[in-house]
Amino acid sequence: MNSDEYRQLELERMQRLDEALERAEAGRASEDDWNIIRYECGAPKRPVVSLKTVSIGARNESHSG
């Protein structure tokens, strides 16, 4: 890859970031937009959070003792 090709890729990368930031500021960023923003900031991907459910009977047993 020569320097002109590298420069072109960098310009395209910055354009994608600018567009993602504009959508984020407008409140309509997609998940891909947020991933671009996080990547460019060096932030990890958004963590996946799952909730653990407990049945009512199990919850009552643990609090009845």
Long-range contacts (C-beta under 8 A, 24 or more apart in sequence): none
